[in-house]
Amino acid sequence: MKGTIFDLLNRVQASPGMYLGYPSVHSLFIFLNGYEVARSEMDIPLSAEEEDFYDSFQPWLQTKLGVRSVTSWAKLIMLTCHDEKVGFEKFFELLSEFRQQSKDSQRQENVISA
């Protein structure tokens, strides 16, 4: 789907300086929160996949890292890499894994319900 957060993230990953100033996981976190607020303010609903990201990425990351915390996903990522640029790159690796697992889970649900 064109115009999703994931399309935007592809552009941010390719040109972080244009969107964030420099590659930083914390700047990306703030940017994505702003994106969600802007969509809400403009009454543009999130897709189901976008809602899944906003609702489930942080808890999924907690489980993956074996951490129990209510802190942001950016801070959780920084627990494993102590450099903002490395954290930025790690986010995209983790996002890819999260999205793949979400797709696999959806496929299993579709098979079970069929």
Accessible surface in RSA format (square Angstrom, percent):
REM  Atomic radii and reference values for relative SASA: ProtOr
REM  Chains: A
REM  Algorithm: Lee & Richards
REM  Probe-radius: 1.40
REM  Slices: 20
REM RES _ NUM      All-atoms   Total-Side   Main-Chain    Non-polar    All polar
REM                ABS   REL    ABS   REL    ABS   REL    ABS   REL    ABS   REL
RES MET A   1   175.60  90.9 107.54  71.2  68.06 162.0 103.64  88.1  71.96  95.3
RES LYS A   2   185.57  90.5 157.13  96.4  28.45  67.7 116.14 104.5  69.43  74.0
RES GLY A   3    51.54  63.6   0.00   N/A  51.54  63.6  33.57  92.1  17.97  40.3
RES THR A   4    13.21   9.4  10.98  11.1   2.23   5.3   8.32  11.2   4.89   7.4
RES ILE A   5     0.00   0.0   0.00   0.0   0.00   0.0   0.00   0.0   0.00   0.0
RES PHE A   6    10.04   5.0   9.05   5.6   0.99   2.6   9.33   5.7   0.71   2.0
RES ASP A   7    37.45  26.2  35.16  35.0   2.29   5.4   7.32  17.2  30.13  30.0
RES LEU A   8    18.29  10.2  18.27  13.1   0.02   0.0  18.27  12.8   0.02   0.0
RES LEU A   9     2.27   1.3   2.22   1.6   0.05   0.1   2.27   1.6   0.00   0.0
RES ASN A  10    92.80  64.0  86.98  84.1   5.82  14.0  23.63  56.9  69.17  66.9
RES ARG A  11   112.26  47.1 107.82  55.0   4.44  10.6  58.96  80.6  53.30  32.3
RES VAL A  12     0.00   0.0   0.00   0.0   0.00   0.0   0.00   0.0   0.00   0.0
RES GLN A  13    89.06  49.8  76.74  56.1  12.32  29.3  18.71  39.8  70.35  53.4
RES ALA A  14    84.29  77.5  46.39  71.6  37.90  86.2  57.27  80.6  27.02  71.6
RES SER A  15    47.64  40.3  41.69  55.6   5.94  13.7  16.21  34.5  31.43  44.0
RES PRO A  16    24.98  18.2  24.98  22.8   0.00   0.0  24.98  20.6   0.00   0.0
RES GLY A  17    44.27  54.6   0.00   N/A  44.27  54.6  25.86  71.0  18.41  41.2
RES MET A  18   143.45  74.3 103.77  68.7  39.68  94.5  78.56  66.8  64.89  86.0
RES TYR A  19    58.54  27.3  34.53  19.6  24.02  62.5  29.71  22.3  28.83  35.5
RES LEU A  20    24.69  13.7   2.45   1.8  22.23  55.9   9.40   6.6  15.29  41.1
RES GLY A  21    55.90  68.9   0.00   N/A  55.90  68.9  29.86  81.9  26.04  58.3
RES TYR A  22   130.35  60.9 129.07  73.4   1.29   3.3  92.74  69.7  37.62  46.4
RES PRO A  23    32.50  23.7  30.48  27.8   2.02   7.3  30.48  25.2   2.02  12.5
RES SER A  24     2.31   2.0   2.31   3.1   0.00   0.0   0.00   0.0   2.31   3.2
RES VAL A  25     0.00   0.0   0.00   0.0   0.00   0.0   0.00   0.0   0.00   0.0
RES HIS A  26    57.50  31.4  57.50  40.0   0.00   0.0  51.97  53.6   5.52   6.4
RES SER A  27    28.14  23.8  22.47  30.0   5.67  13.1   9.26  19.7  18.88  26.4
RES LEU A  28     0.00   0.0   0.00   0.0   0.00   0.0   0.00   0.0   0.00   0.0
RES PHE A  29    47.13  23.6  47.05  29.1   0.08   0.2  47.05  28.5   0.08   0.2
RES ILE A  30   121.56  69.2 119.04  88.7   2.53   6.1 119.43  86.0   2.14   5.8
RES PHE A  31    56.03  28.0  45.69  28.3  10.34  26.9  53.79  32.6   2.24   6.4
RES LEU A  32     2.07   1.2   2.07   1.5   0.00   0.0   2.07   1.5   0.00   0.0
RES ASN A  33    56.12  38.7  55.54  53.7   0.58   1.4  21.58  51.9  34.55  33.4
RES GLY A  34    38.71  47.7   0.00   N/A  38.71  47.7  33.49  91.9   5.22  11.7
RES TYR A  35    37.71  17.6  30.55  17.4   7.16  18.6  34.28  25.8   3.44   4.2
RES GLU A  36    58.77  33.7  57.95  43.8   0.82   1.9  13.17  25.5  45.59  37.2
RES VAL A  37    89.18  58.7  87.14  78.9   2.04   4.9  89.18  77.5   0.00   0.0
RES ALA A  38    46.63  42.9  40.95  63.2   5.68  12.9  46.45  65.4   0.18   0.5
RES ARG A  39    29.30  12.3  28.64  14.6   0.66   1.6  14.03  19.2  15.27   9.3
RES SER A  40    75.05  63.4  58.29  77.8  16.76  38.6  31.49  67.1  43.56  61.0
RES GLU A  41   137.86  79.1 107.87  81.6  29.98  71.4  34.32  66.4 103.53  84.5
RES MET A  42   127.67  66.1 102.98  68.2  24.70  58.8  86.13  73.2  41.54  55.0
RES ASP A  43   129.08  90.4 103.08 102.6  26.00  61.5  35.69  84.0  93.39  93.1
RES ILE A  44    72.74  41.4  68.04  50.7   4.70  11.3  69.12  49.8   3.62   9.8
RES PRO A  45   109.67  79.9  92.25  84.1  17.42  63.3 103.59  85.5   6.08  37.8
RES LEU A  46    34.21  19.1  20.68  14.8  13.53  34.0  20.79  14.6  13.42  36.1
RES SER A  47    24.38  20.6  12.11  16.2  12.27  28.3  22.40  47.7   1.98   2.8
RES ALA A  48    88.07  81.0  69.12 106.7  18.95  43.1  75.22 105.9  12.85  34.0
RES GLU A  49    67.84  38.9  59.77  45.2   8.07  19.2  36.42  70.5  31.41  25.6
RES GLU A  50     0.76   0.4   0.76   0.6   0.00   0.0   0.00   0.0   0.76   0.6
RES GLU A  51    84.48  48.5  83.67  63.3   0.81   1.9  17.50  33.8  66.98  54.7
RES ASP A  52    47.90  33.6  42.20  42.0   5.71  13.5  20.50  48.2  27.40  27.3
RES PHE A  53     2.64   1.3   1.15   0.7   1.49   3.9   1.15   0.7   1.49   4.3
RES TYR A  54    47.09  22.0  17.76  10.1  29.34  76.3  20.09  15.1  27.01  33.3
RES ASP A  55   102.30  71.7  80.69  80.3  21.61  51.1  27.09  63.7  75.21  75.0
RES SER A  56    38.61  32.6  36.40  48.6   2.21   5.1  16.90  36.0  21.71  30.4
RES PHE A  57     0.82   0.4   0.82   0.5   0.00   0.0   0.82   0.5   0.00   0.0
RES GLN A  58    33.86  18.9  33.05  24.2   0.81   1.9  22.11  47.1  11.75   8.9
RES PRO A  59    65.00  47.4  62.43  56.9   2.57   9.3  63.20  52.2   1.80  11.2
RES TRP A  60    42.74  17.2  35.06  17.0   7.68  18.0  36.56  19.5   6.17  10.0
RES LEU A  61     0.00   0.0   0.00   0.0   0.00   0.0   0.00   0.0   0.00   0.0
RES GLN A  62    37.40  20.9  36.67  26.8   0.73   1.7   3.43   7.3  33.97  25.8
RES THR A  63   112.27  79.9  91.29  92.5  20.98  50.0  72.48  97.4  39.80  60.2
RES LYS A  64    94.12  45.9  58.52  35.9  35.59  84.7  31.62  28.5  62.49  66.6
RES LEU A  65    48.03  26.7  21.03  15.0  27.00  67.9  25.81  18.1  22.21  59.8
RES GLY A  66    68.43  84.4   0.00   N/A  68.43  84.4  36.27  99.5  32.16  72.0
RES VAL A  67    41.04  27.0  34.64  31.4   6.40  15.4  38.14  33.1   2.91   7.9
RES ARG A  68   232.87  97.8 201.52 102.7  31.35  74.6  80.91 110.6 151.95  92.1
RES SER A  69    37.34  31.6  22.42  29.9  14.92  34.4  21.49  45.8  15.85  22.2
RES VAL A  70   155.99 102.6 128.13 116.0  27.86  67.1 130.98 113.8  25.01  67.8
RES THR A  71    37.82  26.9  28.16  28.5   9.66  23.0  31.07  41.7   6.75  10.2
RES SER A  72    25.67  21.7  13.01  17.4  12.66  29.2  19.54  41.6   6.12   8.6
RES TRP A  73    19.56   7.8  19.46   9.4   0.10   0.2   9.44   5.0  10.12  16.4
RES ALA A  74     0.00   0.0   0.00   0.0   0.00   0.0   0.00   0.0   0.00   0.0
RES LYS A  75   116.50  56.8 114.11  70.0   2.40   5.7  58.20  52.4  58.30  62.1
RES LEU A  76     0.00   0.0   0.00   0.0   0.00   0.0   0.00   0.0   0.00   0.0
RES ILE A  77     0.21   0.1   0.00   0.0   0.21   0.5   0.21   0.1   0.00   0.0
RES MET A  78    30.97  16.0  27.57  18.2   3.39   8.1  28.11  23.9   2.85   3.8
RES LEU A  79   102.24  56.9  83.29  59.6  18.94  47.6  83.98  59.0  18.25  49.1
RES THR A  80    73.13  52.0  37.68  38.2  35.45  84.5  43.15  58.0  29.98  45.3
RES CYS A  81    14.00  10.6   9.18  10.2   4.83  11.3  13.63  34.5   0.38   0.4
RES HIS A  82   162.34  88.7 126.80  88.1  35.54  90.9  89.46  92.2  72.88  84.8
RES ASP A  83    71.32  50.0  67.15  66.8   4.17   9.9  24.59  57.9  46.74  46.6
RES GLU A  84    54.26  31.2  50.74  38.4   3.53   8.4  39.42  76.2  14.85  12.1
RES LYS A  85   112.17  54.7 110.54  67.8   1.63   3.9  55.64  50.1  56.53  60.2
RES VAL A  86    72.59  47.8  72.29  65.4   0.30   0.7  72.29  62.8   0.30   0.8
RES GLY A  87     0.00   0.0   0.00   N/A   0.00   0.0   0.00   0.0   0.00   0.0
RES PHE A  88     7.33   3.7   7.33   4.5   0.00   0.0   7.33   4.4   0.00   0.0
RES GLU A  89    81.61  46.9  76.59  57.9   5.02  11.9  34.31  66.4  47.30  38.6
RES LYS A  90    66.95  32.7  66.12  40.6   0.82   2.0  22.04  19.8  44.91  47.8
RES PHE A  91     0.00   0.0   0.00   0.0   0.00   0.0   0.00   0.0   0.00   0.0
RES PHE A  92    18.21   9.1  12.21   7.6   5.99  15.6  12.67   7.7   5.54  15.9
RES GLU A  93   106.49  61.1  93.67  70.9  12.83  30.5  47.32  91.5  59.17  48.3
RES LEU A  94     4.37   2.4   4.17   3.0   0.20   0.5   4.37   3.1   0.00   0.0
RES LEU A  95    10.43   5.8  10.43   7.5   0.00   0.0  10.43   7.3   0.00   0.0
RES SER A  96    71.75  60.6  63.29  84.5   8.46  19.5  31.27  66.6  40.48  56.7
RES GLU A  97    60.40  34.7  53.69  40.6   6.71  16.0  29.40  56.9  31.01  25.3
RES PHE A  98     8.03   4.0   7.93   4.9   0.10   0.3   7.93   4.8   0.10   0.3
RES ARG A  99    57.90  24.3  57.07  29.1   0.83   2.0  10.56  14.4  47.34  28.7
RES GLN A 100    87.24  48.8  85.49  62.5   1.74   4.2  39.36  83.8  47.87  36.3
RES GLN A 101    81.95  45.8  79.60  58.2   2.35   5.6  33.66  71.7  48.28  36.6
RES SER A 102    34.51  29.2  22.98  30.7  11.53  26.6  22.58  48.1  11.92  16.7
RES LYS A 103    93.56  45.6  89.45  54.9   4.12   9.8  47.22  42.5  46.35  49.4
RES ASP A 104    56.50  39.6  54.78  54.5   1.72   4.1  23.31  54.9  33.19  33.1
RES SER A 105    55.30  46.7  53.36  71.2   1.94   4.5  23.99  51.1  31.30  43.9
RES GLN A 106    96.00  53.7  94.86  69.3   1.14   2.7  37.33  79.5  58.67  44.5
RES ARG A 107   132.70  55.7 131.52  67.0   1.19   2.8  64.17  87.7  68.53  41.5
RES GLN A 108   119.96  67.1 117.32  85.7   2.64   6.3  34.03  72.4  85.94  65.2
RES GLU A 109   103.12  59.2  98.20  74.3   4.92  11.7  39.80  77.0  63.31  51.7
RES ASN A 110    79.53  54.8  74.82  72.3   4.72  11.4  23.80  57.3  55.73  53.9
RES VAL A 111   114.47  75.3 102.35  92.7  12.12  29.2 105.39  91.6   9.08  24.6
RES ILE A 112   145.93  83.0 119.57  89.1  26.36  63.5 126.06  90.8  19.86  53.9
RES SER A 113    96.24  81.3  57.23  76.4  39.01  89.9  50.23 107.0  46.00  64.4
RES ALA A 114   118.31 108.8  49.08  75.7  69.23 157.5  85.81 120.8  32.50  86.1
END  Absolute sums over single chains surface
CHAIN  1 A     7067.7       5747.6       1320.1       4056.4       3011.3
END  Absolute sums over all chains
TOTAL          7067.7       5747.6       1320.1       4056.4       3011.3
